[in-house]
Amino acid sequence: MKKRASSFLFAALASLAAASAQMVPVAGMAQQIVGREMGGIDCQTGNPTGFGTAALYYQFIAGIPEQYLFKDGATVQDETTAVLTSVFPVVQTSQNMNDKMTDVYLQPHTVYYYYHPNSTPKDWTDFDAFQAGQLVGILQLQKNMFSVIPPGIAYGVNSGPWVYTADFTLPDGEIVNMKNFTEGITVHILGTIGQYVSNAAGQPIVVNLTNSTGTVKLGTCAVMVTFSGAGIHSASSGSSTNTKK
């Protein structure tokens, strides 16, 4: 009888915890995203491969206190202190011209969210560190289009639901799950497509991603372009989430 009563108690506590999670209103702010697209190039010739990936971190995720998005004691909040990061899988890209505007397309893809409170990337080139730790969410995005105007300023919108989330524990002991705050997000992104991140000499910084050890393996070198923007809560009765607790 005591065991049965204890089970009921734990179930009630779990239900209370889920109920206390604050779902973001539809169209409310869900995420603030900072990222770099890694455009694949041949390591010898520098020619584009037509494939790429991306690394991201977050200045804001609804439901998670800001200080827990970065390592304890961090004096700066950037990619070198971020403990909740994301990567794209290898995505095929294409483009066409509309007079002076270039439209760049990314095929439908997922975004993998990782929580790693005991490690952080050393910089943007440390790609495997963005896909370290516990997989806590997978977002499914549609085909993406960026409209690029001279001198390389890009704007795009994309949207999709969570298709997987998992519980994870914050430093204060609170257990959180992405699906308790949003069903999915619609992102509005500005980028600098065509303007590569360069070194002090003005040369594009080349990232060697031929020997990645994480889930995502581009298998070539890459050049980086910057992007950032906001994700708002998008909800749909058709969204389906596989949740792991």
N, C-alpha and C positions, 0 to 999 in steps of 0.2 A: 504493500500500500504506500509506503514512504517513497519507494522508487517511482511509482506511478505519479504521485503528487509532485515529486521533483521534476518529472518530465513535463508535467503541465506548467510548472513554474517557469522552466527554461523556455518553453514554447511561448508563454505569455510575455516574457522579457524580450524575446526575439521579435514578436509582433509589435511591442511597444517601441523598440529601437527603429524598426522599419517605418512605423507611423510618424516618428519624430523627425525623420529625414524630410527636408523641405524641398518639394518639387518646384523647380523654377517655372514661373508662369510661361505659357506659350509666347514666343517672341521676346522673352526676357533674356538678359545676358547670361550665357552659359560658360564661355571660355574666351580667354585672350591669348592669342597664339603668336609665337615668334619662331620662324623656321628658316631653313636653307634647303633649296632644291639642289640635289647633286645630279647634274646632267652628265651622263656617261660619255666618255671620249676614249678613243684608242690611245693607249699609253705611249705608243711610238709616234703615231702620226698626228695625234690631237684631233682627228676627225670625229664628229659626233656619231654615237652609236644608235641614236633613236630610242634609247632607254634611259631611265633615271630612277632615283629614289629621293627621299627627303629625310631630314632630321628636324625635330621640333621640341620646344619646351613651352611652358605655360606660365604667364604672369597672373592668371586667374582661372580657377575652375570652380564653378558654383558648388557649394557644399563642403569644400575643403578649405580650411583656414589658410590664408596666404603664406604664413610662415612655414607651413608644412609642405609647400611646394619646393622648398629649398632646404639645403642641409642645415642642421642646427648650428647656430652661431655665424651664419653667412653674413658678411658685411656688404656684399653685392648680390643682386638677384639677377643672374644671367645664366647662360648655358653651362658655365663652370661650377655652378652651385645647385643646379636643378636636379631634383630627385624624382620627378614625374615627367617623363619624356615620351616621345613617339617617333616612329619611323614609318615611311611608306614601304610597301613591297616594291619589287622591280616593276616599273610602269612604262608601257610603251607610249611615246609621244609623237605627235605629228603637228603640222601647221599649214595654213594657207594664207594668202594675202587678200586683203580687201582695200585696194589702193594703198594708202600709207599706213593702214592698220594691219597688224599681223594677228591672226587668231591661232593660239596654241592650244592643242587638245591633249588631255591625259585620259587614257582609257579608264573605265570604272575600276576602282581599287579600294582596298581597305586601309585603315590607319590603325597601327598597333600601339597601345598605351602600356607603358612599363613603369613600375614603381620600384625604386632602388634606393632606400634611405641611407644605405651605407657606402654608396659610391656615386660619383658624379663625373661627367665628361671633363677631360682636361681642356678641350676647346672644340670648335665645330668639326675639326678633322677627325676627332675621336669617335667615329661613327658607331662602333660596337658598343660604346658606353651608353648610347641613346637607346639601345635595345637589350639592356641588361636588367637583371632582377625579375620581378614577378609580372607576368602578363595580366593586366587588370581590366583591359577593355579592347574591343575591336569594333571600329566604326566602319560601316559600309557606305562608300560614296559612289555617286553616279559618275558618268562621263563628265569630265571637267573641261571648261573652256576659259582661257585667259585672253582678254582682248588687250593687245599691246600697242601703245602709241609712242611715237618718237619722243624722247631718245631711249625708250625701253621701259616705260612705266606700264605696268600690267594691272588689270583688275579682273577678278573672277568671283563667281558665286557657286557654291556646291552644297549638297545636302544629303543626309542619310541617317539611318537609325543605328543604334547599338545592335550588333548581332551576337555579342558575347560580353559579359562582364563578370568580374569576380570580386568577392570581398577582400579588402586589405586593411591593415591596421595602422593608424596614424600614431605618431610618437606619444600622444596623450592617452593611448589605449582605445580610442574610438574606432569602431569597425565601420567602414564606409563602402559604398558600392555605387558606381557611376549611374546605374539605372535608377537609383533612388532620387536623383536630382534632375535628370533629363531623359527623354526617350530617344533623343537623337539631336543633332545640331545642323544648322544651316550656317555656313561660313562665308564671310565677305572678306576677300583677301586682296591686298595690294602687294605688288612685287616689282622686281627690277629685272625682268627677263631680258637677256641680251647684254646686261651690264654685269660682268663677272666680278666676284670678289677678288681683289688684287693685292699684291704685296707692295712694299714701299717703292719698288722700281716700276710699278704699274703693270706688272705681269700677272695674268690670272693665276691664282693659287690652285695647284693641281693636287687633288686628294687621291691617294692610291687605295682603291677599294677592291683590289684583286684577291686579297687574302682575308676577307671578313670572316669572323667565326660565329656571328650571331645568326638568327633565323633568316634575315635578309642578306643576300649576297649579290651585289651588283656584278662583281667579277671583272671590272675594268677600272680605269682611272675616271675621275670626274672633276668638273669645274662647278663652282657654287654660285647661285644667285639668291638674293635675299627675298623673303616675303613675310608678311605679318598681317594680322587682322583679328576680327571678332567672330565668335560663333554664338548664335542665338538659339534658344531652345525651339526645336521643331518637333511636334507631336503628331502621331498618326495612329489611328486604330489598327492599321495594318502592320505596325512595327512589331517585330518579334525578337525577343532577347533570350539567349541561352545563358542562364546565370549559374555561376559556380560559387558555392559557399564553402 
